[in-house]
């Protein structure tokens, strides 16, 4: 094999890798993110114990549809999928797809990955269809003063 051909192949792989990364990122950052609209003051609200700083406010309970989900931002810019499978029951899971790390989107009672079409059950985080094979990790949440807050209640 000539060094010219090997260089071209390397250059092609390097360029293709950069393009694949750009495509993956663009699939996850198209501006369709629908996070919580809480103000800084609302986010600093006390937790169920009444002590500030014992959890992060993720959303108001009325922002999460019954039978549906909402993807929002949690502590340290973590993306979190909140679900309300039945009136007053809330669950939370990481909104980062376990296949390649893209942020899933809420779609009724499902969470769909825009990058490779993995689908998860919003209430449980279980895989409905792949390529993902691992469920979304659960996150502890509770309700305090009509807000969904991270941590045990």
C-alpha positions as CSV (number, residue, x, y, z in Angstrom):
1,X,0.0,0.0,0.0
2,X,1.4,3.4,-0.9
3,X,1.9,6.1,1.7
4,X,-0.3,8.4,-0.5
5,X,-3.2,6.0,-0.3
6,X,-2.8,5.5,3.4
7,X,-2.7,9.3,4.0
8,X,-5.9,9.7,1.9
9,X,-7.6,7.0,3.9
10,X,-6.6,8.6,7.2
11,X,-7.7,12.0,6.0
12,X,-11.0,10.6,4.9
13,X,-11.5,8.9,8.3
14,X,-10.6,12.0,10.2
15,X,-12.9,14.2,8.1
16,X,-15.7,11.6,8.2
17,X,-15.4,11.3,12.0
18,X,-15.6,15.0,12.4
19,X,-18.7,15.1,10.2
20,X,-20.4,12.2,12.1
21,X,-19.8,14.1,15.4
22,X,-21.3,17.2,13.9
23,X,-24.3,15.3,12.7
24,X,-24.9,13.6,16.1
25,X,-24.6,17.0,17.9
26,X,-26.9,18.7,15.5
27,X,-29.5,16.0,16.1
28,X,-29.5,16.8,19.8
29,X,-29.3,20.6,19.6
30,X,-32.0,21.7,17.2
31,X,-33.7,24.2,19.5
32,X,-36.6,21.9,20.3
33,X,-35.7,21.5,23.9
34,X,-38.7,22.1,26.1
35,X,-37.4,22.5,29.6
36,X,-38.9,24.1,32.7
37,X,-39.8,27.8,32.7
38,X,-39.0,28.3,36.4
39,X,-37.4,31.5,37.5
40,X,-34.2,31.6,39.5
41,X,-36.3,32.5,42.6
42,X,-38.6,29.5,42.0
43,X,-35.6,27.2,41.5
44,X,-34.2,28.3,44.9
45,X,-37.5,27.4,46.7
46,X,-37.2,25.3,49.8
47,X,-37.4,21.5,49.6
48,X,-40.2,19.5,51.4
49,X,-38.3,19.8,54.6
50,X,-38.5,23.6,54.3
51,X,-34.7,23.9,54.1
52,X,-33.2,25.6,51.0
53,X,-30.6,23.6,49.1
54,X,-31.9,20.1,49.9
55,X,-32.8,19.4,46.3
56,X,-33.2,21.2,43.0
57,X,-36.6,22.3,41.7
58,X,-37.1,20.7,38.3
59,X,-40.5,21.9,37.3
60,X,-44.0,22.8,38.6
61,X,-46.3,19.8,38.8
62,X,-48.7,21.4,36.3
63,X,-45.9,21.5,33.7
64,X,-45.8,17.7,33.4
65,X,-48.8,16.3,31.5
66,X,-50.7,13.3,33.1
67,X,-49.8,10.3,31.0
68,X,-46.9,12.2,29.5
69,X,-43.4,13.6,30.1
70,X,-41.3,16.7,30.2
71,X,-37.6,17.0,29.5
72,X,-36.0,19.6,31.7
73,X,-32.6,20.7,33.2
74,X,-31.5,19.5,36.5
75,X,-28.4,20.1,38.7
76,X,-25.1,20.6,36.9
77,X,-26.9,21.0,33.5
78,X,-28.0,17.3,33.7
79,X,-31.0,16.6,31.4
80,X,-33.9,14.9,33.2
81,X,-37.1,13.4,31.9
82,X,-40.0,13.8,34.3
83,X,-43.1,11.7,33.8
84,X,-46.6,11.7,35.4
85,X,-48.0,8.2,34.6
86,X,-51.1,8.9,36.7
87,X,-52.5,12.0,38.5
88,X,-50.0,13.1,41.2
89,X,-47.5,10.3,40.6
90,X,-44.1,11.5,39.3
91,X,-41.0,9.6,38.1
92,X,-37.7,10.9,36.8
93,X,-35.0,9.4,34.7
94,X,-31.8,10.6,32.9
95,X,-32.8,12.1,29.6
96,X,-29.5,11.0,28.1
97,X,-29.9,8.0,25.7
98,X,-28.0,5.0,26.9
99,X,-27.0,4.2,23.3
100,X,-24.9,7.1,22.2
101,X,-25.6,9.9,24.7
102,X,-28.0,12.1,22.8
103,X,-30.8,13.9,24.7
104,X,-34.2,12.2,24.4
105,X,-37.4,14.1,23.7
106,X,-40.8,13.7,25.3
107,X,-43.4,12.2,23.0
108,X,-46.6,11.4,24.9
109,X,-45.8,8.5,27.2
110,X,-42.6,7.7,25.4
111,X,-39.1,9.3,25.3
112,X,-37.6,9.2,21.8
113,X,-33.9,9.7,20.9
114,X,-33.6,11.9,17.8
115,X,-30.2,10.5,16.9
116,X,-30.8,6.8,16.3
117,X,-34.5,6.3,17.1
118,X,-34.3,4.5,20.4
119,X,-37.6,4.7,22.3
120,X,-38.0,4.5,26.1
121,X,-41.1,4.2,28.4
122,X,-41.3,7.6,30.1
123,X,-42.6,6.3,33.4
124,X,-40.1,3.6,33.9
125,X,-37.1,4.4,31.6
126,X,-37.3,0.9,30.1
127,X,-36.3,0.4,26.5
128,X,-39.3,0.0,24.1
129,X,-37.1,-0.3,21.0
130,X,-33.4,0.0,20.2
131,X,-30.7,0.3,19.3
132,X,-30.4,1.2,23.0
133,X,-30.4,-1.9,25.2
134,X,-30.0,-0.3,28.6
135,X,-32.9,1.5,30.4
136,X,-32.5,5.2,31.4
137,X,-31.2,5.5,34.9
138,X,-33.8,6.5,37.5
139,X,-33.5,9.8,39.5
140,X,-35.1,10.3,42.9
141,X,-37.7,13.1,43.0
142,X,-40.5,14.2,45.3
143,X,-43.2,16.9,45.3
144,X,-42.8,20.0,47.6
145,X,-45.1,23.0,47.4
146,X,-46.4,22.0,44.0
147,X,-42.9,21.6,42.6
148,X,-41.0,18.5,41.6
149,X,-37.7,18.5,43.5
150,X,-34.7,16.2,43.3
151,X,-34.0,13.8,46.2
152,X,-36.0,11.7,48.5
153,X,-39.0,13.4,50.1
